[in-house]
Amino acid sequence: MFHSGICNNLDASPLTLNDTIEIKIGEQYCNPEEELLLVCDSLVADSRCPIGVVCVWEGNAEVSFILGEGDHEHSAFHLNTHNSFRTDTIIQGYRYQLIDVLPYPEYGIERKQDEYSILMIVSKDNTP
């Protein structure tokens, strides 16, 4: 279980709200004021049409996240790049929106998980 002071003693990068942030896979990002800890766990799948290939559809990248909030148990969730799938979610009053997964795939080039970064926006949900 996470506890109050969730960001204390962590080697975590800042988790800035209401701005596009770049998150590396496997690294921790924390916002001490909001007591939010976010980790991009893995790139689950990347079926986006590689540069240099003609595809029937544009494909999708799916990303797995782990979230810790104050005294709440951690939550796991997945977001996607294709609008036919979930690209954002609201958990405990915060909206997590996936913007992109970088780099875009290229034909003939294999990449390791740690070569990817995720662009996303984290914001307080203002839905009534």
Accessible surface in RSA format (square Angstrom, percent):
REM  Atomic radii and reference values for relative SASA: ProtOr
REM  Chains: A
REM  Algorithm: Lee & Richards
REM  Probe-radius: 1.40
REM  Slices: 20
REM RES _ NUM      All-atoms   Total-Side   Main-Chain    Non-polar    All polar
REM                ABS   REL    ABS   REL    ABS   REL    ABS   REL    ABS   REL
RES MET A   1   168.24  87.1  96.36  63.8  71.88 171.1  70.32  59.8  97.92 129.7
RES PHE A   2    52.77  26.4  50.92  31.5   1.85   4.8  52.35  31.7   0.42   1.2
RES HIS A   3   118.47  64.7 117.94  82.0   0.53   1.3  81.56  84.1  36.91  42.9
RES SER A   4    72.55  61.3  61.36  81.9  11.19  25.8  35.30  75.2  37.24  52.2
RES GLY A   5    20.59  25.4   0.00   N/A  20.59  25.4  19.53  53.6   1.06   2.4
RES ILE A   6    10.35   5.9   1.93   1.4   8.42  20.3   3.73   2.7   6.62  18.0
RES CYS A   7    21.86  16.5  10.17  11.3  11.68  27.5  10.39  26.3  11.47  12.4
RES ASN A   8    99.34  68.5  83.76  80.9  15.58  37.5  19.69  47.4  79.65  77.0
RES ASN A   9   160.08 110.4 110.61 106.9  49.47 119.1  42.14 101.4 117.94 114.0
RES LEU A  10    65.12  36.3  40.07  28.7  25.05  63.0  42.12  29.6  22.99  61.9
RES ASP A  11   149.52 104.7 119.89 119.3  29.63  70.1  43.92 103.4 105.60 105.3
RES ALA A  12    34.33  31.6   3.23   5.0  31.10  70.7   5.88   8.3  28.45  75.4
RES SER A  13    43.13  36.4  36.91  49.3   6.22  14.3  13.09  27.9  30.04  42.1
RES PRO A  14   107.07  78.0  93.37  85.1  13.71  49.8  98.85  81.6   8.23  51.1
RES LEU A  15     2.97   1.7   0.00   0.0   2.97   7.5   0.18   0.1   2.79   7.5
RES THR A  16    66.76  47.5  62.46  63.3   4.29  10.2  44.24  59.4  22.51  34.0
RES LEU A  17    30.53  17.0  18.28  13.1  12.25  30.8  18.28  12.8  12.25  33.0
RES ASN A  18   109.63  75.6  79.33  76.7  30.30  73.0  29.75  71.6  79.88  77.2
RES ASP A  19    80.94  56.7  77.08  76.7   3.87   9.1  13.19  31.1  67.75  67.6
RES THR A  20    67.17  47.8  47.71  48.4  19.46  46.4  28.17  37.8  39.00  59.0
RES ILE A  21    20.18  11.5  16.03  11.9   4.15  10.0  20.18  14.5   0.00   0.0
RES GLU A  22    99.02  56.8  79.50  60.1  19.52  46.5  22.44  43.4  76.57  62.5
RES ILE A  23     0.00   0.0   0.00   0.0   0.00   0.0   0.00   0.0   0.00   0.0
RES LYS A  24    71.52  34.9  71.52  43.9   0.00   0.0  45.82  41.2  25.70  27.4
RES ILE A  25    19.47  11.1   7.84   5.8  11.63  28.0   7.84   5.6  11.63  31.6
RES GLY A  26    52.54  64.8   0.00   N/A  52.54  64.8  25.70  70.5  26.84  60.1
RES GLU A  27    82.21  47.2  77.90  58.9   4.31  10.3  33.03  63.9  49.17  40.1
RES GLN A  28    65.20  36.5  60.75  44.4   4.45  10.6   7.35  15.7  57.84  43.9
RES TYR A  29    14.10   6.6  14.10   8.0   0.00   0.0   9.20   6.9   4.90   6.0
RES CYS A  30     7.46   5.6   4.29   4.8   3.17   7.5   4.29  10.9   3.17   3.4
RES ASN A  31    14.87  10.3  13.94  13.5   0.92   2.2   0.93   2.2  13.94  13.5
RES PRO A  32    80.58  58.7  67.17  61.2  13.41  48.7  68.91  56.9  11.67  72.5
RES GLU A  33   143.87  82.6 108.52  82.1  35.34  84.1  66.49 128.6  77.38  63.2
RES GLU A  34    46.54  26.7  30.89  23.4  15.65  37.3   5.37  10.4  41.17  33.6
RES GLU A  35    50.94  29.2  50.87  38.5   0.07   0.2  15.20  29.4  35.74  29.2
RES LEU A  36     0.46   0.3   0.46   0.3   0.00   0.0   0.46   0.3   0.00   0.0
RES LEU A  37    13.19   7.3  13.06   9.3   0.13   0.3  13.06   9.2   0.13   0.4
RES LEU A  38     0.00   0.0   0.00   0.0   0.00   0.0   0.00   0.0   0.00   0.0
RES VAL A  39    26.67  17.5  26.67  24.1   0.00   0.0  26.67  23.2   0.00   0.0
RES CYS A  40     0.00   0.0   0.00   0.0   0.00   0.0   0.00   0.0   0.00   0.0
RES ASP A  41    67.84  47.5  54.33  54.1  13.51  31.9   0.81   1.9  67.04  66.9
RES SER A  42    32.00  27.0  32.00  42.7   0.00   0.0  22.07  47.0   9.93  13.9
RES LEU A  43    14.47   8.1   7.41   5.3   7.05  17.7   7.41   5.2   7.05  19.0
RES VAL A  44    71.61  47.1  41.11  37.2  30.50  73.5  46.27  40.2  25.34  68.7
RES ALA A  45    50.45  46.4  42.09  65.0   8.36  19.0  50.45  71.1   0.00   0.0
RES ASP A  46    46.68  32.7  11.12  11.1  35.56  84.1  11.14  26.2  35.54  35.4
RES SER A  47    68.34  57.7  46.70  62.3  21.64  49.9  49.81 106.1  18.53  26.0
RES ARG A  48    12.71   5.3   8.94   4.6   3.77   9.0   8.43  11.5   4.28   2.6
RES CYS A  49    20.65  15.6  16.10  18.0   4.55  10.7   9.14  23.2  11.50  12.4
RES PRO A  50    39.46  28.8  37.48  34.2   1.98   7.2  37.48  30.9   1.98  12.3
RES ILE A  51   104.21  59.3  94.48  70.4   9.72  23.4 101.32  73.0   2.89   7.8
RES GLY A  52    73.70  90.9   0.00   N/A  73.70  90.9  37.88 103.9  35.83  80.2
RES VAL A  53    58.04  38.2  38.23  34.6  19.81  47.7  42.75  37.1  15.29  41.5
RES VAL A  54   151.66  99.8 123.69 112.0  27.97  67.4 127.09 110.4  24.57  66.6
RES CYS A  55    54.57  41.3  21.65  24.1  32.92  77.4  15.63  39.6  38.94  42.0
RES VAL A  56   160.46 105.6 124.16 112.4  36.30  87.5 131.28 114.1  29.18  79.1
RES TRP A  57   122.92  49.3 112.22  54.3  10.70  25.1  98.18  52.3  24.74  40.1
RES GLU A  58   113.85  65.4 103.15  78.0  10.70  25.5  34.73  67.2  79.12  64.6
RES GLY A  59     2.78   3.4   0.00   N/A   2.78   3.4   0.19   0.5   2.59   5.8
RES ASN A  60    15.87  10.9  14.74  14.2   1.13   2.7   3.10   7.5  12.77  12.3
RES ALA A  61     0.00   0.0   0.00   0.0   0.00   0.0   0.00   0.0   0.00   0.0
RES GLU A  62    44.96  25.8  44.86  33.9   0.10   0.2   2.23   4.3  42.73  34.9
RES VAL A  63     0.00   0.0   0.00   0.0   0.00   0.0   0.00   0.0   0.00   0.0
RES SER A  64    10.67   9.0  10.67  14.2   0.00   0.0   2.27   4.8   8.40  11.8
RES PHE A  65     0.00   0.0   0.00   0.0   0.00   0.0   0.00   0.0   0.00   0.0
RES ILE A  66    57.04  32.5  56.42  42.0   0.62   1.5  56.42  40.6   0.62   1.7
RES LEU A  67     1.03   0.6   0.21   0.1   0.82   2.1   0.29   0.2   0.74   2.0
RES GLY A  68     0.76   0.9   0.00   N/A   0.76   0.9   0.03   0.1   0.74   1.6
RES GLU A  69    11.05   6.3  10.54   8.0   0.52   1.2   7.39  14.3   3.66   3.0
RES GLY A  70     9.56  11.8   0.00   N/A   9.56  11.8   8.65  23.7   0.91   2.0
RES ASP A  71    93.90  65.8  83.74  83.3  10.16  24.0  32.67  76.9  61.23  61.1
RES HIS A  72    92.44  50.5  87.73  61.0   4.72  12.1  51.52  53.1  40.93  47.6
RES GLU A  73   105.69  60.7  95.96  72.6   9.73  23.2  56.53 109.3  49.16  40.1
RES HIS A  74   106.74  58.3  90.65  63.0  16.09  41.2  47.50  49.0  59.24  68.9
RES SER A  75    34.44  29.1  28.38  37.9   6.06  13.9  15.52  33.0  18.92  26.5
RES ALA A  76    75.90  69.8  45.25  69.8  30.65  69.7  45.41  64.0  30.49  80.8
RES PHE A  77    19.49   9.8  12.72   7.9   6.77  17.6  19.49  11.8   0.00   0.0
RES HIS A  78    77.02  42.1  68.52  47.6   8.50  21.7  46.00  47.4  31.02  36.1
RES LEU A  79     0.00   0.0   0.00   0.0   0.00   0.0   0.00   0.0   0.00   0.0
RES ASN A  80    13.52   9.3  13.52  13.1   0.00   0.0   0.00   0.0  13.52  13.1
RES THR A  81    37.59  26.7  12.44  12.6  25.16  60.0  12.93  17.4  24.66  37.3
RES HIS A  82    28.08  15.3  26.61  18.5   1.47   3.8  18.00  18.6  10.08  11.7
RES ASN A  83   137.01  94.5 108.57 104.9  28.44  68.5  31.66  76.2 105.35 101.8
RES SER A  84    85.47  72.2  46.42  62.0  39.05  89.9  30.56  65.1  54.91  76.9
RES PHE A  85    98.98  49.5  84.87  52.6  14.11  36.7  93.26  56.5   5.72  16.4
RES ARG A  86   146.94  61.7 130.74  66.6  16.20  38.6  39.91  54.5 107.03  64.9
RES THR A  87    30.83  21.9  29.00  29.4   1.83   4.4   7.04   9.4  23.80  36.0
RES ASP A  88    40.15  28.1  39.85  39.7   0.30   0.7   2.09   4.9  38.07  38.0
RES THR A  89    18.67  13.3  15.34  15.6   3.32   7.9   3.72   5.0  14.95  22.6
RES ILE A  90    88.05  50.1  61.99  46.2  26.06  62.8  61.99  44.6  26.06  70.7
RES ILE A  91    30.99  17.6  27.39  20.4   3.60   8.7  30.99  22.3   0.00   0.0
RES GLN A  92   107.31  60.0  74.50  54.4  32.81  78.1  18.21  38.8  89.10  67.6
RES GLY A  93    40.56  50.0   0.00   N/A  40.56  50.0  29.27  80.3  11.28  25.3
RES TYR A  94    25.74  12.0  25.74  14.6   0.00   0.0  14.73  11.1  11.01  13.6
RES ARG A  95    80.31  33.7  80.26  40.9   0.05   0.1  16.43  22.5  63.88  38.7
RES TYR A  96     0.00   0.0   0.00   0.0   0.00   0.0   0.00   0.0   0.00   0.0
RES GLN A  97    49.44  27.6  49.44  36.1   0.00   0.0   1.23   2.6  48.22  36.6
RES LEU A  98     9.15   5.1   0.00   0.0   9.15  23.0   0.00   0.0   9.15  24.6
RES ILE A  99    76.71  43.7  51.62  38.5  25.09  60.5  53.87  38.8  22.84  62.0
RES ASP A 100    47.17  33.0  47.09  46.9   0.08   0.2   6.33  14.9  40.85  40.7
RES VAL A 101     0.18   0.1   0.00   0.0   0.18   0.4   0.00   0.0   0.18   0.5
RES LEU A 102    62.81  35.0  62.54  44.7   0.27   0.7  62.62  44.0   0.19   0.5
RES PRO A 103    42.05  30.6  38.47  35.1   3.59  13.0  41.99  34.7   0.07   0.4
RES TYR A 104    84.47  39.4  78.67  44.8   5.80  15.1  63.56  47.8  20.90  25.8
RES PRO A 105    19.21  14.0  17.69  16.1   1.52   5.5  19.21  15.9   0.00   0.0
RES GLU A 106    65.63  37.7  61.31  46.4   4.32  10.3   5.37  10.4  60.26  49.2
RES TYR A 107   161.00  75.2 143.48  81.6  17.52  45.6  96.90  72.8  64.10  79.0
RES GLY A 108    72.86  89.8   0.00   N/A  72.86  89.8  34.91  95.8  37.95  85.0
RES ILE A 109    87.47  49.8  69.52  51.8  17.95  43.3  72.17  52.0  15.30  41.5
RES GLU A 110   168.47  96.7 142.86 108.1  25.61  61.0  62.82 121.5 105.66  86.3
RES ARG A 111    57.92  24.3  28.93  14.7  28.99  69.0   3.17   4.3  54.75  33.2
RES LYS A 112   150.40  73.4 144.30  88.5   6.10  14.5  94.40  85.0  56.00  59.6
RES GLN A 113    79.19  44.3  73.85  54.0   5.34  12.7  48.83 103.9  30.35  23.0
RES ASP A 114    98.16  68.8  85.25  84.9  12.91  30.5  38.41  90.4  59.75  59.6
RES GLU A 115    83.58  48.0  66.24  50.1  17.34  41.3  31.88  61.7  51.70  42.2
RES TYR A 116    20.48   9.6  20.48  11.7   0.00   0.0   3.71   2.8  16.78  20.7
RES SER A 117     6.41   5.4   6.34   8.5   0.07   0.2   0.71   1.5   5.70   8.0
RES ILE A 118     0.00   0.0   0.00   0.0   0.00   0.0   0.00   0.0   0.00   0.0
RES LEU A 119    37.98  21.1  37.98  27.2   0.00   0.0  37.98  26.7   0.00   0.0
RES MET A 120     0.00   0.0   0.00   0.0   0.00   0.0   0.00   0.0   0.00   0.0
RES ILE A 121    47.41  27.0  46.93  35.0   0.48   1.2  46.93  33.8   0.48   1.3
RES VAL A 122     0.00   0.0   0.00   0.0   0.00   0.0   0.00   0.0   0.00   0.0
RES SER A 123    20.54  17.4  20.54  27.4   0.00   0.0  10.66  22.7   9.88  13.8
RES LYS A 124   106.35  51.9  99.16  60.8   7.19  17.1  52.43  47.2  53.92  57.4
RES ASP A 125    40.88  28.6  18.54  18.5  22.34  52.8   2.41   5.7  38.47  38.4
RES ASN A 126   138.59  95.6 107.13 103.5  31.46  75.7  40.30  97.0  98.28  95.0
RES THR A 127    95.78  68.1  69.33  70.3  26.44  63.0  55.19  74.1  40.58  61.4
RES PRO A 128   169.31 123.4 101.09  92.2  68.21 248.0 141.07 116.5  28.23 175.5
END  Absolute sums over single chains surface
CHAIN  1 A     7423.0       5786.2       1636.8       3812.6       3610.4
END  Absolute sums over all chains
TOTAL          7423.0       5786.2       1636.8       3812.6       3610.4
